[in-house]
Amino acid sequence: MTKLIETIRFFDDKTIPFQTLVRRINQEKSENTERQWQPIGGSLMQHRHILIISLLVLLTLFIGIYLAKGGNTVNIDKELMAKTATLNPEEPEVAKLVEQAKQAIDNGEFEQANKRLVSAAKFLAANGKLKKTQLAYREAGEYYERAANLLPAGNDEALALYLNWAGFAFHHAGLYNQAKPLYERALAIREKIFGKEHPDVATSLNNLAALHDSQGNFDQAKPLYERSLAIKEKVFGKEHPSVATSLNNLAKWHDSQGNYDQAKPLYERSLAIKEKVFGKEHPSVATSLNNLAELHRVQGNYNQAKPLYERALAISEKVFGKEHPSVAISLNNLAALHDSQGNFDQAKPLYERSLAIKEKVFGKEHPSVATSLNNLASLHRVQGNYDQAKLLYERALAILEKVHGKEHPLVATSLNNLAKWHYSQGDYDQAKPLYERALAIFEKVHGKEHPSVATSLNNLAELHKTQGNYDQAKPLYERALAIREKVFGKEHPDVAQSLNNLAGLHRVQGNYNQAKPLYERSLKIFKQFLGPNHPNVRIVTENYNILLSKMANQ
C-alpha cells in the first residue's frame, strides 16, 4: 500500500505565518540594497542585520522547497476537516475517531489525523462487509462508498478496493447506474498504480464486464472479459485457477448469446484446469460441471447433461455433507433437468430437498429460498396443483420485496411468475397489472432495450393475444423481437422464440402469408442452435404444420 504523506509536509500555518514572513523578507532585502555600499567591518549591530538577512533568506529557501513538495498546510487542514465532516457521529466508534482526528488537526498532527481517517474508513468498510453478508446490498454499498470517500490521499490501493466493493454491492442491489462509475473509478486507479496488466486490473475488468452483462450491454462486456482473461494468462500462465474463472465467465457470455459452440470449449478448458490443479473432487470442479451441464441442458442434450449434474452433486455431498448450500444448488439444477424432460415426479423431491436445505441454512426469508420456492411453484403449476403453486409464488415475491425492495430485477421476475399463474387460471385482469409492473421495473433498472424487457413485452403480448386484443399484442411482439435482434443479432434462440410468437399472432388473424416466413426463420434458427430433436424445434414444427394445413384448406 502507498505510504501516508511524510511528516515534513505537515507544518501548521498558524505556527509559521507565511504571508507575514514573506513581507518581512522583502523589507530586509530592500534595506540591504540601500546599505550595500557601506564599508565592510562595521559594528556588531551592523553585522547583526546581515546575519538576520542571511537567516531569513535561508528560511525563505526552506519554505520554497516545502511548498514545492506540496506542503500547502491550508489545503491539508481543509481536506482533513472535510473528511471528518463526512463521518457519521451516530456510530460510537466512528464518533470517537472523528474527535481524535479533529483534535489531531487542531494540534497540527496531520499524520495522526490521517491514521484516524484510515481507521474510520476501515470501520465503515467492515460495516459494509457485514451488511453484504446480510444481503443488505444497498446499505453495504453506502458504507463502502463512505469508506472510500474518507480515505486520505496516498491510499490509492485501499481506495480502489473500497470502490470496487461498493460497485459490487450496488450491482447486486440492482442499482446499476450507481455501480458503474465506482467500478470505472476503481479500474482507473488500479491501472494508474499497477499498470494495465496486473491481476487487480483484471478483477476490475471482470466486474465491469459483469455489470455490462447485467445491463444487456453485451458488446461492451465481451472485450472486458477477454482483456481480463489475457492479463491473467500473461501473469499466471494458462493453467491457473484464476484463468479458469475468467474462462468460465467468457463461456457464460457466449452461452448467453447462444454461441454454444464457442462456449463449450471454454467451459471444458476451465474444467480441465480445475481438475488438474485441485483434483477431480473439488468444489470448484463441481461448479464447472454444473455450468457445462447447463449448457447441454439448454441445447436439449439431456443425456450428456445428466451425468455431469449427478457428478457435481456427488462432489458437493462428499466435500460439504448433505445439507450445504452447494448441495442445494446441485439438487436444484438436477431437478430442473428432470423438469425440462417432463419427469415431474423425479424433479419434485429434488426441488423440495433443495428448498429444505436452504431454509435450514439461510432461514426462511433468504433470496436463495425464494429461488427454490419459484422453481417448486412452477412445477406445481405445470402439474395442475394451482393452489400450492400460488402460495409458493406469493411467498417468493414477499421475500424478495422484503430483502431487495419493490423495484429490483428479481422482484420483477417473481411478479412475472405470479402473473403467469393468474394467466394459466384465466385471471387476465389480475395477470395484466403484474406483467405491467414487472415490465416497468425492468425498463427502469435495465433501460428499454434489455433482454428482460423483451421477455416482459412478450408475456404481456401473449396476454393481449389470448384476450383477442390483437392490435395491442402486435406492437409488443414486434418490439420484443426488435430488442432481441438488436441485442443478440438476427440468429439467436430468443429471436427464434419471438419469431414463433409473432407468427402465431399472424396465424390466428388469418395472415398466413406473413406467418409462414416467420415460422420458417424460427425453425431454421432453432435447428441451427439446438439441433433437430429439441422440444422447441418440435413445438415450432407443429405450429408450422398447422399453418400449412390451414393454407391448404383456403
C-alpha positions in Angstrom: 0.0 0.0 0.0 1.2 3.5 -0.8 2.7 5.2 2.3 1.0 8.1 4.0 2.2 11.7 3.5 5.5 12.2 5.2 5.5 14.3 8.4 7.7 17.1 6.9 4.7 18.1 4.8 2.6 18.9 7.8 3.6 22.3 9.1 0.8 24.3 10.7 0.2 27.6 9.0 -0.6 29.1 12.4 2.9 28.3 13.6 4.7 29.8 10.6 2.7 32.7 9.3 3.9 32.5 5.7 2.4 35.8 4.3 3.9 37.9 7.2 7.2 36.3 6.8 7.4 37.0 3.1 6.6 40.7 3.7 9.4 40.9 6.3 11.9 39.3 3.9 11.1 41.8 1.2 11.6 44.7 3.6 15.0 43.4 4.6 16.1 42.9 1.1 15.2 46.5 0.3 17.1 47.8 3.3 20.1 45.6 2.4 20.1 47.1 -1.1 20.2 50.6 0.3 23.2 49.7 2.6 25.2 47.6 0.2 27.7 50.4 -0.4 28.6 50.7 3.3 32.1 49.7 4.2 32.6 46.1 5.4 33.7 45.6 9.0 31.2 47.9 10.8 29.9 47.4 14.3 28.3 44.2 15.7 24.9 45.8 15.3 25.6 46.4 11.7 26.7 42.7 11.2 23.6 41.6 13.0 21.4 43.0 10.2 23.5 40.9 7.7 23.1 37.8 9.8 19.3 38.3 10.1 19.0 38.8 6.4 21.0 35.6 5.7 18.8 33.6 8.1 15.7 35.0 6.5 16.9 34.1 3.0 17.7 30.6 4.1 14.3 30.3 5.7 12.7 31.5 2.5 14.5 28.8 0.6 13.3 26.2 3.0 9.7 27.4 2.7 10.0 27.3 -1.1 11.2 23.7 -1.0 8.5 22.9 1.4 5.8 24.4 -0.8 7.3 22.7 -3.9 6.8 19.4 -2.2 3.1 20.1 -1.8 3.2 21.4 1.8 0.2 23.7 1.5 -1.0 23.4 5.1 -4.2 25.3 4.5 -5.3 22.8 1.9 -4.3 19.9 4.1 -6.2 21.4 7.0 -9.3 21.9 4.8 -9.0 18.4 3.3 -8.8 16.7 6.6 -11.6 18.7 8.1 -13.8 17.9 5.1 -13.1 14.2 5.6 -14.1 14.3 9.2 -17.3 16.2 8.3 -18.4 13.2 6.2 -18.3 10.8 9.2 -21.5 9.7 10.9 -21.2 10.5 14.6 -24.2 8.3 15.4 -21.8 5.3 15.2 -19.9 5.3 18.5 -16.6 4.0 17.1 -16.7 6.4 14.2 -17.6 9.3 16.5 -14.6 8.5 18.6 -12.3 8.6 15.6 -13.9 11.9 14.4 -13.0 13.6 17.7 -9.5 12.1 17.6 -8.9 13.3 14.0 -10.2 16.8 14.8 -8.0 17.1 17.8 -5.0 15.9 15.8 -5.7 18.5 13.2 -6.0 21.3 15.8 -2.6 20.2 17.2 -1.1 20.2 13.7 -0.6 16.4 14.0 -1.7 15.7 10.5 -0.1 12.2 10.2 -2.2 11.2 13.3 -5.3 12.7 11.7 -4.6 10.6 8.5 -4.3 7.5 10.6 -7.6 8.2 12.3 -9.3 8.7 9.0 -7.8 5.4 7.6 -9.1 3.6 10.8 -12.6 5.2 10.3 -12.6 4.1 6.7 -11.7 0.5 7.8 -14.5 0.6 10.3 -17.1 1.7 7.7 -15.8 -1.0 5.3 -16.2 -3.6 8.0 -19.8 -2.5 8.4 -20.2 -2.8 4.7 -18.9 -6.3 4.7 -21.4 -7.2 7.5 -24.3 -5.7 5.5 -23.2 -7.6 2.5 -23.3 -11.0 4.3 -26.8 -10.0 5.4 -27.7 -9.4 1.8 -28.4 -5.7 2.5 -26.6 -4.7 -0.6 -27.7 -1.1 -0.9 -26.6 -0.4 2.7 -23.4 -2.3 2.1 -22.7 -0.1 -0.9 -23.3 3.0 1.0 -20.9 2.0 3.8 -18.2 1.1 1.2 -18.7 4.3 -0.6 -18.4 6.4 2.6 -15.2 4.4 3.4 -13.8 5.3 0.0 -14.6 9.0 0.4 -12.9 9.1 3.8 -9.5 7.8 2.8 -6.8 10.5 2.7 -4.6 11.0 -0.3 -1.9 8.3 -0.6 -4.1 5.3 0.0 -4.9 4.5 -3.6 -4.8 0.8 -3.3 -7.3 0.7 -0.5 -9.4 3.4 -2.3 -9.7 1.1 -5.4 -10.6 -1.8 -3.2 -13.4 0.1 -1.4 -14.7 1.5 -4.7 -14.8 -2.0 -6.2 -16.7 -3.4 -3.2 -19.1 -0.5 -3.3 -19.7 -1.2 -7.0 -20.2 -4.9 -6.3 -22.8 -4.2 -3.6 -24.8 -1.7 -5.7 -24.6 -4.1 -8.7 -26.2 -6.8 -6.6 -28.8 -4.3 -5.3 -29.8 -3.7 -8.9 -28.5 -0.1 -8.7 -26.5 -0.4 -11.9 -26.2 3.4 -12.5 -24.6 3.8 -9.1 -22.3 0.8 -9.5 -20.9 1.7 -12.9 -18.9 4.9 -12.0 -17.5 3.1 -8.9 -16.2 0.2 -10.9 -14.8 2.5 -13.6 -13.0 4.6 -11.0 -11.6 1.6 -9.3 -10.3 0.3 -12.6 -8.7 3.7 -13.5 -6.9 3.9 -10.1 -5.6 0.3 -10.4 -4.4 0.9 -14.0 -2.6 4.0 -12.7 -0.9 2.5 -9.7 -0.3 -1.0 -11.0 -0.1 -0.6 -14.8 -2.5 -2.2 -17.3 -1.5 -5.8 -16.8 -2.0 -6.5 -13.1 -4.3 -9.1 -11.5 -6.2 -6.4 -9.7 -6.8 -4.7 -13.0 -8.1 -8.0 -14.4 -10.5 -8.2 -11.4 -11.9 -4.8 -12.1 -12.3 -5.5 -15.8 -14.2 -8.7 -14.9 -16.5 -6.9 -12.5 -17.2 -4.1 -15.0 -17.9 -6.7 -17.7 -20.4 -8.5 -15.4 -22.2 -5.2 -14.9 -22.5 -4.6 -18.6 -23.8 -8.2 -18.9 -26.5 -7.4 -16.3 -27.4 -4.2 -18.2 -27.6 -6.1 -21.5 -24.6 -4.2 -22.9 -23.1 -7.4 -24.3 -20.9 -5.8 -26.9 -19.2 -3.8 -24.1 -18.9 -6.8 -21.8 -17.1 -9.1 -24.2 -13.8 -7.2 -24.7 -13.6 -6.6 -21.0 -13.9 -10.3 -20.3 -11.3 -11.0 -23.0 -8.9 -8.5 -21.7 -9.2 -9.8 -18.1 -8.5 -13.3 -19.4 -5.5 -12.2 -21.4 -4.0 -10.4 -18.3 -4.4 -13.5 -16.1 -2.9 -15.8 -18.7 0.1 -13.5 -19.1 0.6 -13.0 -15.3 -0.3 -16.5 -14.0 0.2 -18.8 -17.1 -2.5 -20.7 -18.9 -3.3 -23.3 -16.2 -4.1 -21.2 -13.1 -7.4 -21.3 -11.2 -7.9 -17.5 -11.8 -7.6 -18.2 -15.5 -10.2 -21.0 -15.2 -12.6 -18.4 -13.6 -12.1 -16.0 -16.5 -12.6 -18.8 -19.0 -15.9 -19.7 -17.2 -17.1 -16.1 -17.3 -16.3 -15.7 -21.0 -18.0 -19.0 -21.7 -21.1 -17.7 -19.9 -21.1 -14.7 -22.1 -21.0 -16.9 -25.3 -23.7 -19.1 -23.7 -26.0 -16.0 -23.2 -25.5 -15.1 -26.8 -26.4 -18.6 -28.0 -22.9 -19.2 -29.1 -22.9 -22.7 -27.7 -20.1 -24.0 -29.9 -17.8 -21.2 -28.6 -19.0 -21.6 -25.0 -18.4 -25.3 -24.8 -14.6 -25.4 -25.3 -14.2 -22.6 -22.8 -16.2 -24.4 -20.2 -14.3 -27.6 -20.9 -10.9 -25.9 -20.6 -12.0 -24.3 -17.4 -13.0 -27.6 -16.0 -9.7 -29.3 -17.1 -7.6 -26.6 -15.4 -9.6 -27.0 -12.1 -9.3 -30.8 -12.3 -5.5 -30.6 -12.9 -4.9 -28.0 -10.1 -7.4 -29.1 -7.5 -8.1 -32.8 -8.3 -11.4 -34.3 -9.5 -13.4 -33.9 -6.3 -13.0 -30.2 -5.5 -16.0 -27.8 -5.1 -14.7 -25.6 -7.9 -14.7 -28.6 -10.2 -18.4 -29.2 -9.2 -19.2 -25.6 -10.2 -17.6 -26.2 -13.7 -19.5 -29.4 -14.1 -22.8 -27.6 -13.3 -22.1 -24.9 -15.8 -21.2 -27.4 -18.6 -24.2 -29.5 -17.7 -26.4 -26.4 -18.0 -25.0 -25.7 -21.5 -26.0 -29.2 -22.5 -29.5 -28.9 -21.0 -30.4 -25.7 -22.8 -29.3 -27.4 -26.0 -31.6 -30.3 -25.3 -28.6 -32.7 -24.8 -30.2 -34.2 -21.7 -28.3 -37.4 -21.8 -25.0 -35.5 -21.7 -26.2 -33.1 -19.0 -27.4 -35.7 -16.5 -24.1 -37.4 -15.6 -22.4 -34.0 -15.2 -25.1 -32.8 -12.8 -25.0 -36.0 -10.9 -21.2 -35.9 -10.6 -21.4 -32.3 -9.4 -23.9 -33.3 -6.7 -21.8 -36.2 -5.6 -18.7 -34.0 -5.2 -20.7 -31.4 -3.2 -22.2 -34.0 -0.9 -18.8 -35.7 -0.3 -17.0 -32.4 0.4 -19.7 -30.5 2.3 -22.1 -33.1 3.6 -25.7 -33.5 2.6 -27.1 -30.2 4.0 -24.9 -27.5 2.4 -25.9 -24.6 0.1 -23.7 -26.1 -2.7 -25.6 -29.3 -2.4 -28.9 -27.4 -2.6 -27.7 -25.8 -5.9 -26.8 -29.1 -7.4 -30.1 -30.6 -6.4 -32.0 -27.6 -7.9 -30.1 -28.0 -11.2 -30.7 -31.7 -11.4 -34.4 -31.1 -10.7 -34.5 -28.5 -13.5 -33.1 -31.1 -15.9 -35.9 -33.6 -14.9 -38.4 -30.7 -15.2 -37.2 -30.0 -18.7 -37.7 -33.6 -19.7 -41.2 -33.7 -18.2 -40.0 -36.1 -15.4 -42.0 -34.2 -12.8 -42.1 -37.0 -10.2 -38.3 -37.1 -10.2 -38.0 -33.3 -10.2 -40.3 -32.6 -7.2 -38.4 -34.4 -4.4 -35.1 -32.7 -5.6 -36.7 -29.3 -5.6 -38.1 -29.9 -2.2 -34.9 -31.2 -0.7 -33.0 -28.1 -2.2 -35.6 -25.8 -0.5 -35.4 -27.6 2.8 -31.6 -27.2 2.9 -31.7 -23.5 2.1 -34.4 -22.9 4.7 -32.3 -24.7 7.3 -29.0 -22.9 6.4 -30.2 -19.4 5.5 -33.6 -19.2 7.2 -37.0 -18.8 5.6 -36.6 -15.3 4.2 -33.5 -15.5 2.1 -33.4 -14.8 -1.7 -32.0 -18.2 -2.4 -35.0 -19.7 -0.6 -37.2 -17.5 -2.9 -35.5 -19.0 -6.0 -36.4 -22.6 -4.8 -39.9 -21.5 -4.0 -40.3 -20.1 -7.5 -39.0 -23.3 -9.1 -41.2 -25.6 -7.0 -44.2 -23.3 -7.7 -43.6 -23.6 -11.4 -43.5 -27.4 -11.2 -46.8 -27.4 -9.3 -48.3 -25.1 -11.9 -47.5 -27.3 -14.8 -48.8 -30.3 -12.8 -52.1 -28.5 -12.2 -51.5 -28.0 -8.5 -52.6 -24.4 -8.8 -53.4 -23.7 -5.1 -50.0 -24.9 -4.0 -48.3 -23.1 -6.8 -49.9 -19.7 -5.9 -48.9 -19.9 -2.3 -45.3 -20.6 -3.2 -45.2 -17.8 -5.8 -46.6 -15.3 -3.4 -44.2 -16.3 -0.6 -41.2 -16.0 -3.0 -42.4 -12.5 -4.1 -42.8 -11.4 -0.4 -39.3 -12.5 0.4 -37.7 -10.7 -2.5 -39.6 -7.5 -1.9 -38.6 -7.6 1.8 -34.9 -8.2 1.0 -34.4 -6.1 -2.1 -37.2 -3.6 -2.1 -40.0 -3.3 -4.6 -38.0 -2.3 -7.7 -35.4 -5.0 -8.0 -35.0 -7.2 -11.1 -35.5 -10.4 -9.0 -38.8 -8.9 -7.8 -39.8 -8.3 -11.4 -39.0 -11.9 -12.3 -41.2 -13.0 -9.3 -44.0 -10.7 -10.4 -43.8 -12.2 -13.9 -44.1 -15.8 -12.5 -47.1 -14.9 -10.4 -48.7 -13.2 -13.4 -48.2 -16.5 -15.3 -50.1 -18.3 -12.6 -53.0 -15.9 -13.0 -52.8 -16.2 -16.8 -53.0 -20.0 -16.5 -56.1 -19.6 -14.4 -57.7 -17.3 -16.9 -57.5 -14.4 -14.4 -56.4 -12.0 -17.0 -57.4 -8.9 -15.2 -55.1 -9.9 -12.3 -52.3 -11.0 -14.5 -52.1 -7.8 -16.5 -51.0 -5.4 -13.8 -48.4 -7.9 -12.6 -47.0 -8.2 -16.1 -47.0 -4.4 -16.4 -45.3 -3.8 -13.1 -42.6 -6.3 -14.0 -42.1 -4.6 -17.3 -41.9 -1.2 -15.6 -39.2 -2.4 -13.2 -37.1 -3.9 -15.9 -37.3 -0.8 -18.0 -36.4 1.4 -15.0 -33.4 -0.8 -14.0 -32.1 -2.0 -17.3 -33.4 0.6 -19.8 -35.8 0.0 -22.6 -33.7 -2.4 -24.8 -32.7 -5.2 -22.4 -33.5 -8.9 -22.9 -35.5 -9.0 -19.7 -37.6 -6.1 -21.1 -38.2 -8.2 -24.3 -39.3 -11.1 -22.2 -41.8 -9.0 -20.3 -43.1 -7.5 -23.6 -43.5 -11.0 -25.0 -45.5 -12.1 -21.9 -47.8 -9.1 -22.0 -48.3 -9.5 -25.7 -49.3 -13.1 -25.2 -51.9 -12.0 -22.6 -53.4 -9.5 -25.1 -53.4 -12.1 -27.9 -55.3 -14.6 -25.7 -57.9 -11.9 -24.9 -58.2 -11.2 -28.6 -56.6 -7.8 -28.4 -54.5 -8.3 -31.5 -53.9 -4.7 -32.2 -52.4 -4.3 -28.7 -50.4 -7.5 -28.9 -48.7 -6.9 -32.2 -46.6 -3.9 -31.4 -45.5 -5.6 -28.1 -44.4 -8.8 -30.0 -42.6 -6.6 -32.6 -40.8 -4.5 -30.0 -39.7 -7.7 -28.2 -38.3 -9.1 -31.5 -36.6 -5.8 -32.3 -34.8 -5.7 -28.9 -33.7 -9.3 -29.2 -32.4 -8.8 -32.7 -30.5 -5.7 -31.6 -29.0 -7.3 -28.5 -28.3 -10.8 -29.8 -28.2 -10.5 -33.6 -30.7 -12.0 -36.0 -29.9 -15.6 -35.2 -30.4 -16.5 -31.6 -32.8 -18.8 -29.8 -34.6 -15.9 -28.1 -35.0 -14.3 -31.6 -36.5 -17.6 -32.8 -39.0 -17.6 -29.9 -40.1 -14.1 -30.8 -40.5 -15.0 -34.4 -42.6 -18.0 -33.5 -44.8 -15.9 -31.3 -45.3 -13.2 -33.8 -46.0 -15.8 -36.5 -48.7 -17.3 -34.1 -50.4 -13.9 -33.9 -50.5 -13.5 -37.7 -51.8 -17.1 -38.0 -54.8 -16.5 -35.7 -55.5 -13.3 -37.6 -55.5 -15.3 -40.8 -52.4 -13.5 -42.1 -50.9 -16.8 -43.3 -48.5 -15.4 -45.9 -47.0 -13.2 -43.2 -46.8 -16.0 -40.7 -45.1 -18.6 -43.0 -41.7 -16.9 -43.4 -41.6 -16.1 -39.7 -42.2 -19.8 -38.7 -39.6 -20.9 -41.3 -37.0 -18.5 -40.0 -37.7 -19.5 -36.4 -37.4 -23.2 -37.2 -34.1 -22.7 -39.0 -32.6 -20.8 -36.1 -33.8 -23.4 -33.5 -32.4 -26.3 -35.6 -29.1 -24.5 -36.0 -28.6 -23.8 -32.3 -30.4 -26.6 -30.6 -30.4 -29.5 -33.1 -33.4 -31.3 -34.7 -34.6 -33.1 -31.7 -35.0 -30.2 -29.2 -38.5 -29.6 -27.7 -38.6 -26.1 -29.2 -38.0 -27.5 -32.6 -40.9 -29.8 -32.2 -43.2 -27.0 -31.0 -42.4 -24.7 -33.9 -42.7 -27.6 -36.4 -46.2 -28.4 -35.0 -47.2 -24.7 -35.4 -45.8 -24.6 -38.9 -47.7 -27.7 -39.9 -50.9 -26.3 -38.6 -50.3 -23.2 -40.7 -49.6 -25.3 -43.8 -52.8 -27.2 -43.2 -54.9 -24.0 -42.9 -53.2 -22.6 -46.1 -54.1 -25.8 -47.9 -57.7 -25.6 -46.9 -58.1 -22.0 -48.0 
